[in-house]
Every structure is written in C-alpha cells, then in structure tokens.
Amino acid sequence: MTNYIEHKPAMAKQVAELLINIEEGIYVDATAGSGGHLGLLANTYPEAFFIGVDIDHEAVQFLAEKFASVTNVRIIRGNYADLPEILHSMEIAQVDGILLDLGISMHQALSAQRGFSIKNPGPLDMRFSVDQKVTAYELVNSLSEEQLADIIYRYGEERRARKIAKAVVEARKVKPLETTDELADLVARTVGYSGRIHPATRVFQALRIATNRELDNLQEALPRIFQMLKDGGRLAVISYHSLEDRIVKQFFKTWEEEGKGLRLTKKVVKPSLEEISENPSSRSAKLRVFMKGVGGNEN
Ligand SMILES: C[S@@+](CC[C@H](N)C(=O)[O-])C[C@H]1O[C@@H](n2cnc3c(N)ncnc32)[C@H](O)[C@@H]1O
C-alpha cells in the first residue's frame, strides 16, 4: 500500500520486556496500527504467535500486506472490545499477553481525508472505522450548545468550553462547519493564541473521543479483555492522556485489591528524554502492565 505513514512505536523495549513471559506464547496486539510494536515483537520472538487487531480498514489493509509473508503473525479487523469473539472465532481460549496502544496512529493523525488533523485540512470525519455511523461533522453541526460544551469540557478538559460551543452554534446558523480548518480557525478566533500548541487541540481531542466513544469503549473492554488472559498472562496498556490513563489505573488497582493479580508497573512507565527527542509523538505516552493470577482468583 503506497503513501501509508508508518507509526514509530512508543516504549517498544519496555513493552517487550514486560509483555512477553513465554517465548512460545500467543499474544495479541489489539491496536496494531501500522505494526510498529507488532513487527518488533514478531521479529524478536519468532517462536511466539501474534494476532494483530485494528478497527481501521485502512490500517488492516496495510498490516495485511506488511505481514503477508510473516508466518507467526495473523491480522484481523475488529474492535478490541470484541476480543473474546475474535479469539473464539480462531478457537483460541486464552492468550499469554495483550497490548493496547491507545490513541491514533501517525497515518490517521496526518491524513487530511481522515479529518483528525488541524494542520492538514480535510472533512470533519475523525472516525477510526468507516463502519461507524456518527462523524465529527454530525456532532459539531447537530448537538445542542450544552451537549457540545459538555463534550469539550469533559473530553478535552478545556475550561473555555462554553465560549467555544457558543461560537460553534452561532457559526453553524450561517452554514454548517464542514472542514477541520474551518473549526480550527473558529476556535482560534474565539479563544486566541497563547503558547505553542494550537488553541483547537483540546477541542479536536474531545471530538475524536466522542466520535469514537473511546472512553466508554475502553471501560467496557478492559474486563472482557482480562478474561482472555491465561494465568500469568499480561495486559500492557499505553495511554496518551489523563482520561484514558485514569481508567486503566483504576481497573489495575481494583483487580489487584480483588486478588486477581499484580501490577507489574507500580509506578507508571514513561519514555526517556532520548526517546522523546527521537519520537516527539511519544512524549505523553504512559505504560501500565498488569499480570493476571499468580495465586489470585482467575476471573
Ligand atoms: C497509537 S495507534 C497504534 C500504533 C501501533 N502500536 C504501531 O506501533 O504501529 C492506535 C491504533 O488503535 C486503533 N484503534 C483505536 N480504537 C480501536 C478499537 N476500539 N479497536 C481496535 N483498534 C483500535 C487505531 O485505529 C490505531 O490504528
């Protein structure tokens, strides 16, 4: 597949060290993206078998081509929340490790037509999968001012949410907001510039989370994913903002208190300054890893 922008995997070394506990095990990369983590893992552990899952059709097409001749990798399209059904369809009862690298891939972030980008103007889309019915366009142009303010405040942690929602509703009375640059410019005019980060960054994060139901999906998925781990199996999650990280942290803490296993990362793992300078998009990454079982309950 031409023109596919490959993602640089965050904290790849730490992921491999904490995720792999049996060299001949079965592992799932449930957000395979452009196969950065997956390729490194499959190469380093040739005796293990890896299943790469992604919800995005474009990513899956790229992955299928990239791993076509790699015998220990199989690629499947799907939502990580449906991992029990995906593994069941492959007649796999449980696995030794599961990786979730949340957020968006470099390709999604930079592709104008996917509508995630402030820099490269495109339609207000923001869906991870074209199968999803609701786009960011629908949210921006149909929600009430109060609903929009609520989404921008909760998912973007943007304190000027009310002012921005009011400006959106005023603007769309004249004509619907259709593109990422129309929205980004409107937000910039409404709140002004301060600092190096574009003033619409938090609004874009909020709309992306809402369009894809990212936090609800994560909340629903974690217990289902946990069931699919063998005793001693590990779940590694990389998150990129505090809302996701809070959910992961809370589940891991509760599971440990309930005797379901152990947190292998008592303190969250972050990329080194060297990694951040080589791969700036890793700067907000946080890795947490949980090990199931080991004397605890199995469910
Ligand atoms: C940060 S990227 C992963 C990059 C990957 N680790 C790599 O090294 O190339 C996140 C990926 O998760 C996918 N994704 C988001 N939500 C998903 C979901 N609910 N189920 C499966 N994949 C999802 C996105 O489509 C995107 O490709």
The ligand as an ORCA input file, in Angstrom:
! r2SCAN-3c Opt
* xyz 0 1
  C      -1.373      4.571     18.534
  S      -2.001      3.595     17.227
  C      -1.142      2.075     17.412
  C       0.206      2.090     16.772
  C       0.913      0.753     16.817
  N       1.210      0.334     18.161
  C       2.194      0.768     15.987
  O       3.284      0.591     16.575
  O       2.121      0.953     14.771
  C      -3.605      3.179     17.761
  C      -4.390      2.288     16.817
  O      -5.516      1.815     17.548
  C      -6.574      1.645     16.638
  N      -7.820      1.611     17.417
  C      -8.456      2.624     18.033
  N      -9.562      2.172     18.654
  C      -9.616      0.848     18.436
  C     -10.513     -0.167     18.828
  N     -11.584      0.108     19.577
  N     -10.251     -1.438     18.465
  C      -9.155     -1.740     17.697
  N      -8.284     -0.798     17.264
  C      -8.500      0.469     17.646
  C      -6.452      2.833     15.725
  O      -7.127      2.586     14.514
  C      -4.929      2.960     15.576
  O      -4.507      2.289     14.423
*
